[in-house]
């Protein structure tokens, strides 16, 4: 099956210091986390300032399409029901 992202919701997870979002592989739900350091690679403001929940969610929204593309690539290499995207995944 192809990984899709029909649910646009996302949330900030302060414990993981990451933005959480959900993908679907057929009927299976896949939980994704993109670390703040990974978001900062694409967002200059996050690189310069302290990462707040609002700034992280705004950065996620701004780069949603590219984040989801990276999520597809990472998921194709390491299937699982929970995948964390790190800065190394965004080369």
N, CA, C and O atoms as a GROMACS GRO file, in nm:
protein
  364
    1UNK      N    1   0.083  -0.119   0.000
    1UNK     CA    2   0.000   0.000   0.000
    1UNK      C    3   0.088   0.125   0.000
    1UNK      O    4   0.206   0.121   0.034
    2UNK      N    5   0.028   0.232  -0.038
    2UNK     CA    6   0.097   0.360  -0.041
    2UNK      C    7   0.066   0.438   0.086
    2UNK      O    8  -0.049   0.444   0.129
    3UNK      N    9   0.167   0.497   0.144
    3UNK     CA   10   0.149   0.578   0.263
    3UNK      C   11   0.078   0.707   0.224
    3UNK      O   12   0.119   0.775   0.130
    4UNK      N   13  -0.026   0.741   0.298
    4UNK     CA   14  -0.100   0.865   0.271
    4UNK      C   15  -0.120   0.941   0.401
    4UNK      O   16  -0.102   0.888   0.510
    5UNK      N   17  -0.159   1.067   0.386
    5UNK     CA   18  -0.177   1.155   0.501
    5UNK      C   19  -0.313   1.226   0.490
    5UNK      O   20  -0.318   1.347   0.470
    6UNK      N   21  -0.422   1.150   0.503
    6UNK     CA   22  -0.554   1.211   0.485
    6UNK      C   23  -0.597   1.301   0.601
    6UNK      O   24  -0.686   1.385   0.584
    7UNK      N   25  -0.536   1.286   0.716
    7UNK     CA   26  -0.572   1.364   0.834
    7UNK      C   27  -0.470   1.478   0.850
    7UNK      O   28  -0.353   1.450   0.879
    8UNK      N   29  -0.511   1.604   0.833
    8UNK     CA   30  -0.415   1.715   0.840
    8UNK      C   31  -0.376   1.757   0.982
    8UNK      O   32  -0.295   1.848   0.999
    9UNK      N   33  -0.432   1.692   1.083
    9UNK     CA   34  -0.402   1.734   1.220
    9UNK      C   35  -0.257   1.704   1.256
    9UNK      O   36  -0.196   1.610   1.205
   10UNK      N   37  -0.205   1.785   1.345
   10UNK     CA   38  -0.071   1.768   1.399
   10UNK      C   39  -0.071   1.830   1.536
   10UNK      O   40  -0.155   1.915   1.566
   11UNK      N   41   0.021   1.789   1.621
   11UNK     CA   42   0.030   1.844   1.755
   11UNK      C   43   0.175   1.846   1.800
   11UNK      O   44   0.260   1.775   1.746
   12UNK      N   45   0.201   1.928   1.898
   12UNK     CA   46   0.337   1.937   1.952
   12UNK      C   47   0.348   1.846   2.072
   12UNK      O   48   0.263   1.850   2.161
   13UNK      N   49   0.451   1.766   2.075
   13UNK     CA   50   0.477   1.675   2.187
   13UNK      C   51   0.599   1.730   2.262
   13UNK      O   52   0.712   1.714   2.217
   14UNK      N   53   0.573   1.794   2.375
   14UNK     CA   54   0.680   1.859   2.451
   14UNK      C   55   0.780   1.758   2.508
   14UNK      O   56   0.898   1.788   2.521
   15UNK      N   57   0.732   1.641   2.542
   15UNK     CA   58   0.822   1.539   2.599
   15UNK      C   59   0.922   1.493   2.495
   15UNK      O   60   1.040   1.477   2.526
   16UNK      N   61   0.877   1.470   2.372
   16UNK     CA   62   0.966   1.426   2.264
   16UNK      C   63   1.033   1.543   2.193
   16UNK      O   64   1.125   1.524   2.113
   17UNK      N   65   0.987   1.666   2.222
   17UNK     CA   66   1.035   1.785   2.153
   17UNK      C   67   1.022   1.767   2.002
   17UNK      O   68   1.118   1.782   1.926
   18UNK      N   69   0.900   1.734   1.962
   18UNK     CA   70   0.873   1.700   1.822
   18UNK      C   71   0.727   1.730   1.787
   18UNK      O   72   0.641   1.743   1.875
   19UNK      N   73   0.702   1.741   1.658
   19UNK     CA   74   0.565   1.754   1.609
   19UNK      C   75   0.516   1.615   1.570
   19UNK      O   76   0.586   1.541   1.501
   20UNK      N   77   0.397   1.582   1.616
   20UNK     CA   78   0.336   1.451   1.593
   20UNK      C   79   0.233   1.464   1.481
   20UNK      O   80   0.154   1.559   1.480
   21UNK      N   81   0.234   1.369   1.387
   21UNK     CA   82   0.133   1.363   1.283
   21UNK      C   83   0.109   1.218   1.245
   21UNK      O   84   0.188   1.130   1.280
   22UNK      N   85   0.001   1.194   1.174
   22UNK     CA   86  -0.041   1.057   1.147
   22UNK      C   87  -0.046   1.031   0.997
   22UNK      O   88  -0.091   1.115   0.919
   23UNK      N   89   0.001   0.912   0.960
   23UNK     CA   90  -0.010   0.865   0.822
   23UNK      C   91  -0.089   0.735   0.821
   23UNK      O   92  -0.112   0.674   0.925
   24UNK      N   93  -0.128   0.693   0.703
   24UNK     CA   94  -0.201   0.566   0.689
   24UNK      C   95  -0.138   0.483   0.578
   24UNK      O   96  -0.114   0.531   0.468
   25UNK      N   97  -0.112   0.358   0.611
   25UNK     CA   98  -0.064   0.260   0.514
   25UNK      C   99  -0.178   0.159   0.500
   25UNK      O  100  -0.186   0.060   0.573
   26UNK      N  101  -0.265   0.186   0.405
   26UNK     CA  102  -0.386   0.105   0.394
   26UNK      C  103  -0.471   0.129   0.516
   26UNK      O  104  -0.506   0.244   0.547
   27UNK      N  105  -0.506   0.022   0.587
   27UNK     CA  106  -0.588   0.035   0.709
   27UNK      C  107  -0.503   0.059   0.834
   27UNK      O  108  -0.558   0.080   0.942
   28UNK      N  109  -0.372   0.055   0.820
   28UNK     CA  110  -0.283   0.070   0.936
   28UNK      C  111  -0.247   0.217   0.958
   28UNK      O  112  -0.210   0.289   0.865
   29UNK      N  113  -0.260   0.260   1.083
   29UNK     CA  114  -0.223   0.395   1.121
   29UNK      C  115  -0.076   0.396   1.161
   29UNK      O  116  -0.030   0.308   1.233
   30UNK      N  117  -0.004   0.496   1.113
   30UNK     CA  118   0.139   0.510   1.143
   30UNK      C  119   0.160   0.645   1.211
   30UNK      O  120   0.124   0.749   1.156
   31UNK      N  121   0.216   0.643   1.329
   31UNK     CA  122   0.243   0.764   1.404
   31UNK      C  123   0.382   0.815   1.369
   31UNK      O  124   0.480   0.740   1.376
   32UNK      N  125   0.390   0.942   1.332
   32UNK     CA  126   0.518   1.004   1.297
   32UNK      C  127   0.549   1.116   1.395
   32UNK      O  128   0.459   1.187   1.441
   33UNK      N  129   0.677   1.132   1.424
   33UNK     CA  130   0.727   1.246   1.499
   33UNK      C  131   0.838   1.308   1.416
   33UNK      O  132   0.926   1.237   1.367
   34UNK      N  133   0.835   1.439   1.400
   34UNK     CA  134   0.946   1.508   1.336
   34UNK      C  135   1.010   1.596   1.444
   34UNK      O  136   0.945   1.686   1.498
   35UNK      N  137   1.136   1.570   1.472
   35UNK     CA  138   1.206   1.640   1.579
   35UNK      C  139   1.224   1.788   1.546
   35UNK      O  140   1.233   1.826   1.429
   36UNK      N  141   1.229   1.870   1.650
   36UNK     CA  142   1.245   2.014   1.632
   36UNK      C  143   1.374   2.045   1.555
   36UNK      O  144   1.375   2.136   1.472
   37UNK      N  145   1.481   1.973   1.582
   37UNK     CA  146   1.607   1.995   1.510
   37UNK      C  147   1.589   1.972   1.360
   37UNK      O  148   1.653   2.040   1.280
   38UNK      N  149   1.506   1.878   1.323
   38UNK     CA  150   1.478   1.853   1.181
   38UNK      C  151   1.399   1.969   1.121
   38UNK      O  152   1.426   2.010   1.008
   39UNK      N  153   1.303   2.021   1.195
   39UNK     CA  154   1.227   2.137   1.147
   39UNK      C  155   1.317   2.258   1.130
   39UNK      O  156   1.300   2.336   1.036
   40UNK      N  157   1.412   2.274   1.221
   40UNK     CA  158   1.502   2.389   1.218
   40UNK      C  159   1.592   2.389   1.095
   40UNK      O  160   1.640   2.495   1.053
   41UNK      N  161   1.616   2.272   1.037
   41UNK     CA  162   1.699   2.267   0.916
   41UNK      C  163   1.635   2.344   0.802
   41UNK      O  164   1.705   2.396   0.714
   42UNK      N  165   1.503   2.353   0.801
   42UNK     CA  166   1.431   2.421   0.694
   42UNK      C  167   1.378   2.557   0.733
   42UNK      O  168   1.337   2.635   0.647
   43UNK      N  169   1.379   2.588   0.861
   43UNK     CA  170   1.319   2.713   0.908
   43UNK      C  171   1.424   2.797   0.980
   43UNK      O  172   1.468   2.763   1.090
   44UNK      N  173   1.463   2.907   0.918
   44UNK     CA  174   1.568   2.993   0.972
   44UNK      C  175   1.531   3.052   1.107
   44UNK      O  176   1.617   3.068   1.193
   45UNK      N  177   1.403   3.084   1.128
   45UNK     CA  178   1.362   3.141   1.256
   45UNK      C  179   1.382   3.042   1.370
   45UNK      O  180   1.425   3.081   1.479
   46UNK      N  181   1.352   2.915   1.347
   46UNK     CA  182   1.374   2.815   1.451
   46UNK      C  183   1.523   2.797   1.480
   46UNK      O  184   1.560   2.760   1.592
   47UNK      N  185   1.606   2.822   1.382
   47UNK     CA  186   1.751   2.810   1.403
   47UNK      C  187   1.801   2.922   1.494
   47UNK      O  188   1.895   2.902   1.571
   48UNK      N  189   1.739   3.039   1.485
   48UNK     CA  190   1.785   3.157   1.560
   48UNK      C  191   1.722   3.172   1.698
   48UNK      O  192   1.781   3.231   1.787
   49UNK      N  193   1.602   3.118   1.715
   49UNK     CA  194   1.528   3.144   1.839
   49UNK      C  195   1.494   3.014   1.910
   49UNK      O  196   1.513   2.904   1.857
   50UNK      N  197   1.444   3.029   2.030
   50UNK     CA  198   1.397   2.914   2.106
   50UNK      C  199   1.271   2.859   2.039
   50UNK      O  200   1.182   2.935   2.001
   51UNK      N  201   1.265   2.731   2.026
   51UNK     CA  202   1.154   2.666   1.957
   51UNK      C  203   1.033   2.656   2.048
   51UNK      O  204   1.031   2.577   2.142
   52UNK      N  205   0.932   2.737   2.020
   52UNK     CA  206   0.807   2.729   2.094
   52UNK      C  207   0.711   2.637   2.019
   52UNK      O  208   0.733   2.603   1.903
   53UNK      N  209   0.605   2.596   2.087
   53UNK     CA  210   0.504   2.511   2.023
   53UNK      C  211   0.448   2.579   1.899
   53UNK      O  212   0.435   2.516   1.794
   54UNK      N  213   0.415   2.706   1.910
   54UNK     CA  214   0.356   2.779   1.797
   54UNK      C  215   0.452   2.785   1.679
   54UNK      O  216   0.412   2.762   1.565
   55UNK      N  217   0.578   2.814   1.705
   55UNK     CA  218   0.677   2.822   1.597
   55UNK      C  219   0.699   2.686   1.531
   55UNK      O  220   0.713   2.677   1.409
   56UNK      N  221   0.702   2.581   1.611
   56UNK     CA  222   0.722   2.446   1.556
   56UNK      C  223   0.604   2.404   1.468
   56UNK      O  224   0.623   2.348   1.361
   57UNK      N  225   0.483   2.432   1.514
   57UNK     CA  226   0.365   2.395   1.435
   57UNK      C  227   0.358   2.479   1.307
   57UNK      O  228   0.318   2.428   1.203
   58UNK      N  229   0.397   2.605   1.314
   58UNK     CA  230   0.400   2.690   1.194
   58UNK      C  231   0.503   2.640   1.094
   58UNK      O  232   0.477   2.637   0.974
   59UNK      N  233   0.620   2.600   1.144
   59UNK     CA  234   0.723   2.545   1.056
   59UNK      C  235   0.675   2.415   0.992
   59UNK      O  236   0.697   2.392   0.873
   60UNK      N  237   0.610   2.331   1.070
   60UNK     CA  238   0.555   2.206   1.015
   60UNK      C  239   0.456   2.237   0.904
   60UNK      O  240   0.461   2.177   0.796
   61UNK      N  241   0.365   2.331   0.930
   61UNK     CA  242   0.265   2.367   0.829
   61UNK      C  243   0.330   2.420   0.701
   61UNK      O  244   0.286   2.388   0.591
   62UNK      N  245   0.433   2.502   0.717
   62UNK     CA  246   0.501   2.562   0.601
   62UNK      C  247   0.572   2.457   0.516
   62UNK      O  248   0.582   2.472   0.394
   63UNK      N  249   0.622   2.351   0.579
   63UNK     CA  250   0.700   2.251   0.508
   63UNK      C  251   0.632   2.114   0.505
   63UNK      O  252   0.698   2.012   0.487
   64UNK      N  253   0.501   2.113   0.524
   64UNK     CA  254   0.426   1.987   0.535
   64UNK      C  255   0.451   1.894   0.416
   64UNK      O  256   0.476   1.775   0.437
   65UNK      N  257   0.446   1.944   0.295
   65UNK     CA  258   0.462   1.858   0.177
   65UNK      C  259   0.599   1.790   0.176
   65UNK      O  260   0.609   1.670   0.150
   66UNK      N  261   0.705   1.865   0.204
   66UNK     CA  262   0.839   1.805   0.204
   66UNK      C  263   0.858   1.711   0.323
   66UNK      O  264   0.927   1.609   0.312
   67UNK      N  265   0.798   1.743   0.437
   67UNK     CA  266   0.806   1.655   0.553
   67UNK      C  267   0.737   1.522   0.523
   67UNK      O  268   0.790   1.416   0.555
   68UNK      N  269   0.622   1.529   0.461
   68UNK     CA  270   0.549   1.407   0.426
   68UNK      C  271   0.625   1.325   0.323
   68UNK      O  272   0.621   1.202   0.327
   69UNK      N  273   0.694   1.389   0.232
   69UNK     CA  274   0.774   1.315   0.133
   69UNK      C  275   0.890   1.243   0.202
   69UNK      O  276   0.918   1.128   0.171
   70UNK      N  277   0.956   1.310   0.295
   70UNK     CA  278   1.062   1.246   0.372
   70UNK      C  279   1.003   1.130   0.454
   70UNK      O  280   1.064   1.024   0.463
   71UNK      N  281   0.888   1.152   0.512
   71UNK     CA  282   0.822   1.046   0.590
   71UNK      C  283   0.797   0.923   0.504
   71UNK      O  284   0.817   0.810   0.549
   72UNK      N  285   0.754   0.943   0.380
   72UNK     CA  286   0.731   0.830   0.289
   72UNK      C  287   0.861   0.753   0.263
   72UNK      O  288   0.863   0.630   0.266
   73UNK      N  289   0.968   0.826   0.238
   73UNK     CA  290   1.098   0.762   0.210
   73UNK      C  291   1.149   0.685   0.331
   73UNK      O  292   1.194   0.571   0.318
   74UNK      N  293   1.142   0.747   0.448
   74UNK     CA  294   1.190   0.682   0.570
   74UNK      C  295   1.104   0.560   0.600
   74UNK      O  296   1.156   0.455   0.636
   75UNK      N  297   0.973   0.574   0.588
   75UNK     CA  298   0.883   0.463   0.616
   75UNK      C  299   0.906   0.346   0.520
   75UNK      O  300   0.893   0.230   0.560
   76UNK      N  301   0.940   0.375   0.397
   76UNK     CA  302   0.964   0.266   0.300
   76UNK      C  303   1.087   0.184   0.339
   76UNK      O  304   1.097   0.067   0.302
   77UNK      N  305   1.181   0.246   0.412
   77UNK     CA  306   1.301   0.175   0.456
   77UNK      C  307   1.284   0.105   0.590
   77UNK      O  308   1.344   0.000   0.614
   78UNK      N  309   1.203   0.161   0.676
   78UNK     CA  310   1.185   0.103   0.809
   78UNK      C  311   1.039   0.111   0.853
   78UNK      O  312   0.998   0.199   0.929
   79UNK      N  313   0.962   0.015   0.803
   79UNK     CA  314   0.821   0.006   0.840
   79UNK      C  315   0.806  -0.008   0.991
   79UNK      O  316   0.890  -0.067   1.059
   80UNK      N  317   0.700   0.046   1.039
   80UNK     CA  318   0.668   0.035   1.180
   80UNK      C  319   0.546   0.119   1.210
   80UNK      O  320   0.502   0.197   1.125
   81UNK      N  321   0.491   0.105   1.329
   81UNK     CA  322   0.373   0.185   1.360
   81UNK      C  323   0.409   0.318   1.425
   81UNK      O  324   0.320   0.399   1.453
   82UNK      N  325   0.538   0.342   1.450
   82UNK     CA  326   0.585   0.469   1.505
   82UNK      C  327   0.722   0.500   1.444
   82UNK      O  328   0.816   0.422   1.457
   83UNK      N  329   0.732   0.614   1.378
   83UNK     CA  330   0.855   0.653   1.308
   83UNK      C  331   0.893   0.794   1.350
   83UNK      O  332   0.811   0.885   1.346
   84UNK      N  333   1.018   0.812   1.391
   84UNK     CA  334   1.070   0.944   1.426
   84UNK      C  335   1.161   0.994   1.315
   84UNK      O  336   1.255   0.925   1.275
   85UNK      N  337   1.132   1.113   1.265
   85UNK     CA  338   1.214   1.176   1.162
   85UNK      C  339   1.313   1.270   1.231
   85UNK      O  340   1.274   1.358   1.307
   86UNK      N  341   1.441   1.250   1.203
   86UNK     CA  342   1.546   1.331   1.263
   86UNK      C  343   1.607   1.423   1.158
   86UNK      O  344   1.576   1.413   1.039
   87UNK      N  345   1.693   1.511   1.202
   87UNK     CA  346   1.760   1.603   1.109
   87UNK      C  347   1.836   1.528   1.002
   87UNK      O  348   1.846   1.574   0.888
   88UNK      N  349   1.892   1.411   1.036
   88UNK     CA  350   1.967   1.332   0.938
   88UNK      C  351   1.879   1.283   0.823
   88UNK      O  352   1.930   1.257   0.713
   89UNK      N  353   1.751   1.270   0.845
   89UNK     CA  354   1.660   1.226   0.739
   89UNK      C  355   1.634   1.335   0.635
   89UNK      O  356   1.585   1.306   0.526
   90UNK      N  357   1.666   1.460   0.669
   90UNK     CA  358   1.639   1.575   0.581
   90UNK      C  359   1.768   1.626   0.517
   90UNK      O  360   1.804   1.742   0.536
   91UNK      N  361   1.834   1.543   0.443
   91UNK     CA  362   1.959   1.583   0.375
   91UNK      C  363   1.931   1.647   0.244
   91UNK      O  364   2.024   1.686   0.174
   0.00000   0.00000   0.00000
